[in-house]
Amino acid sequence: MIVPVRCFSCGKPIAHLYEEFKEKTAKGENPKEVLDKLGMERYCCRAIFLGQVDTIDLAAQFKKY
């Protein structure tokens, strides 16, 4: 799934924050603290980041018919 540009519920732009979130959590930081530092206060926006699964690389391996 690709990160949506805006939150589905509130409409706040969030896509520009995802790369930084992904980098910091990959280094081992706590996701809650990273989201707090990025200014993500609303539950709906936080849920999108925490529920995100990167499957675009997996889907790109298959041929398109």
Legacy VTK file of the C-alpha trace (Angstrom):
# vtk DataFile Version 3.0
C-alpha trace
ASCII
DATASET POLYDATA
POINTS 65 float
0.000 0.000 0.000
1.222 3.483 -0.792
0.980 6.117 1.945
-1.983 8.416 1.307
-1.216 12.101 0.766
-3.882 13.116 3.265
-5.441 11.429 6.277
-8.627 9.594 5.370
-10.550 10.957 8.371
-9.405 14.530 9.002
-7.756 15.500 5.708
-4.435 16.612 7.204
-1.444 16.245 4.827
0.738 13.415 6.172
2.670 11.826 3.286
5.686 14.128 3.664
6.313 12.770 7.186
6.336 9.059 6.333
9.942 8.764 5.098
11.318 10.308 8.289
9.068 8.062 10.386
10.220 4.997 8.467
13.927 5.880 8.826
13.754 6.543 12.564
11.755 3.426 13.385
14.151 1.321 11.281
16.976 2.583 13.497
15.137 1.220 16.516
13.387 4.270 17.950
10.015 3.900 19.623
7.213 4.643 17.092
5.213 6.576 19.702
8.092 8.933 20.385
8.802 9.414 16.675
5.180 10.321 15.987
5.226 12.768 18.904
8.371 14.437 17.524
6.825 14.706 14.063
3.769 16.474 15.482
1.259 13.739 14.763
-1.328 14.337 17.478
-4.525 12.932 16.016
-5.343 9.262 16.445
-6.573 8.896 12.890
-3.275 10.103 11.387
-1.188 7.998 13.757
-3.202 4.890 12.878
-2.350 5.279 9.193
1.384 5.301 9.928
1.262 2.459 12.432
-0.899 0.294 10.179
1.143 0.906 7.039
2.565 -2.163 5.274
4.942 -1.563 2.368
3.835 -3.956 -0.347
4.691 -1.808 -3.378
8.094 -3.499 -3.778
6.482 -6.930 -3.624
3.836 -6.004 -6.187
6.429 -4.490 -8.538
8.118 -7.893 -8.953
5.202 -9.313 -10.911
4.577 -8.732 -14.574
1.732 -6.535 -15.666
-0.580 -8.161 -18.205
LINES 1 66
65 0 1 2 3 4 5 6 7 8 9 10 11 12 13 14 15 16 17 18 19 20 21 22 23 24 25 26 27 28 29 30 31 32 33 34 35 36 37 38 39 40 41 42 43 44 45 46 47 48 49 50 51 52 53 54 55 56 57 58 59 60 61 62 63 64
